Amino acid sequence: MNRKDTKNYLITNKFNPSKKMGQSFLVNQEISEQIVSSLDLINADVIVEIGPGLGALTSHLVKTNKPLIAIELDKRLADNLTKTYPQIKVINNDVLKVNFNLLLKEYSNPLLVSNLPYSISSPMLRVFFKSNLKKFYCLLQKEFVQRLIATPNSKEYSALSVCAQYMCNIKRIVDVNRTNFNPVPKVDSCFISLIKTKKYDEKFFRFVNLCFAHRRKTLVNNLRNTYGYQSINACLTRNNINLNIRAQELTISQLYNLHRGLNL
């Protein structure tokens, strides 16, 4: 839907976007088309759209002739989608409660696309990491994307950066200014793709979270209660790493090597 159509819908249906749900509707058709055209649909056998809202992306996704499943929390919007697009499957539920492995058991190559409420960006990524899904295209807060793609020694580099980059190839596709939404949010957005290259490694992710538990502390101090000084120091020495180093100074491969060395 464009800006005019969105405004008319909201007025006609006396629809007040929910701040709690983070509802902000994309109203630029050119960006919607650019987003959908960027999707790697050649081998996809089903598309799952999270938070379709008023159908800014849905209206283009239905034209791909791929099976489409839309997951929408707001019942008013879910009912509108069912009425507008009877050819798709609409699930009125909290996406964080959906079992994707069960939902998509009949498909071999599903593709996930979303305009997420920013408040659930991190938990939704965890759902994606743990699922059998391999491709996730999502519109996220620009600052959040900066954290995902951050490099060592930058203030944005964190456990999230390490885990996301360890598991996925991440590509920035298009920046989206806040003025392209109604209501206008307080932040700009960025549409990205995450393509998995590795399986979820729960032990490594727990280790990374320990390493970054307190950014001002050295790696040794963050890990000492779990592994003990002697083991940590020996492992750092074997890997030619300074004993006073902090987690945010280490590359992903260095962190993984330390994880392997301490968990043999």
Phi, psi and omega per residue, in radians:
M1 nan 2.480 3.084
N2 -1.518 -3.091 -3.065
R3 -1.066 -0.768 -3.112
K4 -1.138 -0.812 -3.133
D5 -1.094 -0.710 3.137
T6 -1.108 -0.806 3.140
K7 -1.068 -0.764 3.138
N8 -1.113 -0.702 3.134
Y9 -1.108 -0.796 -3.110
L10 -1.098 -0.701 -3.134
I11 -1.256 -0.840 -3.087
T12 -1.072 -0.685 -3.089
N13 -1.686 0.132 -3.124
K14 0.841 0.826 -3.060
F15 -1.680 2.022 3.071
N16 -1.746 1.934 3.134
P17 -0.930 2.387 -3.078
S18 -1.487 2.112 3.054
K19 -1.188 -0.605 -3.141
K20 -1.061 -0.685 3.141
M21 -1.501 -0.072 -3.139
G22 1.187 0.597 -3.070
Q23 -1.319 2.086 3.067
S24 -2.619 2.048 -2.922
F25 -1.695 2.275 3.098
L26 -1.175 2.232 -3.041
V27 -2.143 0.142 3.126
N28 -1.794 1.896 -3.077
Q29 -1.140 -0.593 3.137
E30 -1.113 -0.711 3.111
I31 -1.203 -0.701 3.093
S32 -1.008 -0.777 3.136
E33 -1.153 -0.694 3.128
Q34 -1.120 -0.705 3.126
I35 -1.088 -0.860 -3.093
V36 -1.173 -0.651 -3.139
S37 -1.197 -0.325 -3.134
S38 -1.456 -0.198 -3.084
L39 -1.258 2.424 3.086
D40 -1.501 1.562 -3.011
L41 -1.722 -0.050 -3.015
I42 -0.961 -0.857 -3.077
N43 -1.768 -0.037 -3.125
A44 -1.192 2.333 3.104
D45 -1.853 -0.037 3.029
V46 -2.853 2.549 3.067
I47 -1.974 2.322 3.053
V48 -1.992 2.110 3.125
E49 -1.872 2.209 3.122
I50 -1.757 2.290 3.085
G51 1.112 0.925 -3.100
P52 -1.179 -0.355 3.085
G53 1.035 -2.089 -3.130
L54 -1.623 0.105 3.021
G55 1.601 0.446 3.132
A56 -0.991 -0.735 3.084
L57 -1.588 -0.591 -3.101
T58 -0.973 -0.726 -3.093
S59 -1.064 -0.465 3.099
H60 -1.621 -0.597 -3.127
L61 -1.130 -0.610 -3.135
V62 -1.135 -0.395 -3.126
K63 -1.352 -0.185 3.140
T64 -1.341 -0.233 -3.119
N65 1.118 0.373 3.024
K66 -1.673 2.589 3.010
P67 -0.960 2.375 -3.056
L68 -2.246 2.228 3.071
I69 -2.027 2.178 -3.141
A70 -1.944 2.278 3.127
I71 -1.971 1.998 -3.054
E72 -2.317 2.197 -3.097
L73 -1.295 -0.687 -3.078
D74 -1.333 2.068 -3.079
K75 -1.083 -0.616 3.137
R76 -1.073 -0.751 -3.141
L77 -1.269 -0.660 3.113
A78 -1.079 -0.754 3.120
D79 -1.125 -0.686 3.126
N80 -1.145 -0.694 3.112
L81 -1.125 -0.727 3.125
T82 -1.066 -0.710 -3.140
K83 -1.241 -0.718 -3.073
T84 -1.346 -0.633 -3.081
Y85 -2.211 1.296 -3.089
P86 -1.117 -0.267 -3.096
Q87 -1.439 -0.102 -3.116
I88 -1.916 2.837 3.071
K89 -1.659 2.146 -3.138
V90 -1.922 2.208 3.107
I91 -1.946 2.070 3.126
N92 -1.625 1.607 -3.059
N93 -2.821 2.864 3.019
D94 -1.304 2.104 -3.061
V95 -1.045 -0.486 -3.123
L96 -1.257 -0.198 3.116
K97 -1.792 0.010 -3.105
V98 -1.484 2.312 3.053
N99 -1.569 1.703 -3.056
F100 -1.158 -0.605 3.138
N101 -1.102 -0.648 3.111
L102 -1.328 -0.774 -3.120
L103 -1.040 -0.642 -3.009
L104 -1.908 0.396 -3.060
K105 -1.093 -0.379 -3.119
E106 -1.507 -0.103 -3.062
Y107 -1.976 2.603 -3.108
S108 -1.806 -0.380 -3.073
N109 -2.502 1.181 3.130
P110 -1.305 2.689 3.102
L111 -2.194 2.274 -3.089
L112 -1.840 2.267 3.106
V113 -2.383 2.486 -3.066
S114 -2.766 2.715 2.895
N115 -2.019 1.472 -2.972
L116 -1.268 2.498 2.840
P117 -1.048 2.253 -3.006
Y118 -1.086 -0.406 -3.111
S119 -1.180 -0.324 -3.124
I120 -1.980 0.310 -3.114
S121 -1.017 -0.903 -3.115
S122 -1.119 -0.869 3.122
P123 -1.102 -0.560 3.117
M124 -1.215 -0.617 3.072
L125 -1.118 -0.686 3.102
R126 -1.092 -0.692 3.087
V127 -1.056 -0.789 3.135
F128 -1.095 -0.802 -3.123
F129 -1.013 -0.712 -3.053
K130 -1.445 -0.260 -3.092
S131 -1.482 3.092 3.065
N132 -1.513 -0.006 3.126
L133 -1.127 2.533 -3.104
K134 -2.022 -0.382 -3.074
K135 -2.229 2.202 -3.123
F136 -2.353 2.014 3.061
Y137 -1.873 2.192 -3.032
C138 -2.570 2.568 3.055
L139 -1.680 2.062 -3.022
L140 -2.259 2.852 3.030
Q141 -1.035 2.374 -3.060
K142 -1.002 -0.710 3.136
E143 -1.127 -0.600 3.113
F144 -1.165 -0.714 3.099
V145 -1.088 -0.676 3.099
Q146 -1.042 -0.630 3.091
R147 -1.204 -0.673 -3.122
L148 -1.097 -0.696 -3.025
I149 -1.773 0.139 -3.085
A150 -1.080 2.675 -3.133
T151 -1.951 2.824 -3.136
P152 -0.921 2.572 3.115
N153 1.278 0.181 3.028
S154 -1.819 2.711 -3.084
K155 -1.195 -0.379 -3.130
E156 -1.467 -0.286 -3.066
Y157 -1.172 2.209 -3.013
S158 -2.642 -3.074 3.073
A159 -1.032 -0.651 3.105
L160 -1.056 -0.774 3.124
S161 -1.018 -0.841 -3.091
V162 -1.097 -0.860 -3.086
C163 -1.127 -0.763 -3.123
A164 -1.136 -0.789 -3.105
Q165 -1.299 -0.477 3.070
Y166 -1.141 -0.711 -3.050
M167 -1.550 -0.472 -2.929
C168 -2.350 2.689 2.827
N169 -1.516 2.189 -3.073
I170 -1.983 2.279 -3.114
K171 -2.273 2.217 3.017
R172 -1.372 2.234 -3.077
I173 -1.822 -0.884 3.121
V174 -2.733 2.392 3.019
D175 -1.459 2.463 -3.096
V176 -2.199 1.991 3.138
N177 -1.152 2.569 -3.110
R178 -1.010 -0.448 -3.103
T179 -1.214 -0.128 3.130
N180 -1.554 0.205 -3.138
F181 -2.167 2.726 3.019
N182 -2.393 2.098 -0.091
P183 -1.117 2.744 3.141
V184 -1.304 2.079 3.122
P185 -1.298 3.061 -3.124
K186 -1.535 -0.061 -3.060
V187 -2.326 2.772 3.029
D188 -1.505 2.898 -3.074
S189 -2.192 2.984 3.099
C190 -2.596 2.307 3.107
F191 -1.664 2.217 -3.074
I192 -2.319 2.906 2.992
S193 -2.096 2.470 3.029
L194 -2.144 2.007 3.141
I195 -1.987 2.046 -3.084
K196 -1.147 2.406 3.041
T197 -2.079 -0.209 -3.132
K198 -2.444 2.830 3.065
K199 -1.442 2.780 3.126
Y200 -1.094 2.269 -3.121
D201 -2.101 1.575 -3.027
E202 -1.060 -0.692 -3.115
K203 -1.140 -0.723 3.118
F204 -1.163 -0.698 -3.141
F205 -1.132 -0.672 3.090
R206 -1.122 -0.712 3.117
F207 -1.077 -0.786 -3.136
V208 -1.080 -0.743 3.119
N209 -1.098 -0.613 3.057
L210 -1.136 -0.746 -3.110
C211 -1.064 -0.643 -3.073
F212 -1.746 0.207 -3.056
A213 -0.967 -0.736 3.127
H214 -2.335 1.848 -3.007
R215 -1.062 -0.554 -3.083
R216 -1.403 -0.250 3.136
K217 -1.500 2.683 3.043
T218 -1.226 2.838 3.111
L219 -1.025 -0.718 -3.139
V220 -1.020 -0.794 -3.110
N221 -1.204 -0.529 3.088
N222 -1.270 -0.492 -3.037
L223 -1.811 -0.161 -2.953
R224 -1.061 -0.652 -3.100
N225 -1.226 -0.394 -3.138
T226 -1.600 -0.706 -3.014
Y227 -2.024 -0.334 -3.117
G228 1.496 2.553 -3.074
Y229 -0.971 -0.816 -3.011
Q230 -1.068 -0.809 -3.123
S231 -1.141 -0.734 -3.120
I232 -1.141 -0.850 -3.128
N233 -1.048 -0.702 3.140
A234 -1.141 -0.712 -3.130
C235 -1.180 -0.738 3.102
L236 -1.092 -0.733 3.139
T237 -1.101 -0.770 3.131
R238 -1.052 -0.548 -3.101
N239 -1.691 0.204 3.111
N240 0.973 0.773 -3.137
I241 -2.002 2.351 3.127
N242 -0.991 2.370 -3.092
L243 -1.194 -0.304 -3.130
N244 -1.761 0.249 -3.074
I245 -1.261 2.676 3.047
R246 -1.857 2.730 -3.050
A247 -0.991 -0.675 -3.063
Q248 -1.217 -0.086 3.100
E249 -1.656 -0.106 -3.043
L250 -1.758 2.531 3.069
T251 -1.352 2.943 3.133
I252 -1.101 -0.734 -3.127
S253 -1.149 -0.636 3.089
Q254 -1.137 -0.754 3.122
L255 -1.119 -0.687 -3.140
Y256 -1.181 -0.699 3.113
N257 -1.109 -0.673 3.083
L258 -1.140 -0.734 3.092
H259 -1.014 -0.816 3.135
R260 -1.127 -0.720 -3.101
G261 -1.170 -0.567 -3.100
L262 -1.571 -0.188 -3.072
N263 -2.121 0.499 3.085
L264 -1.187 nan nan
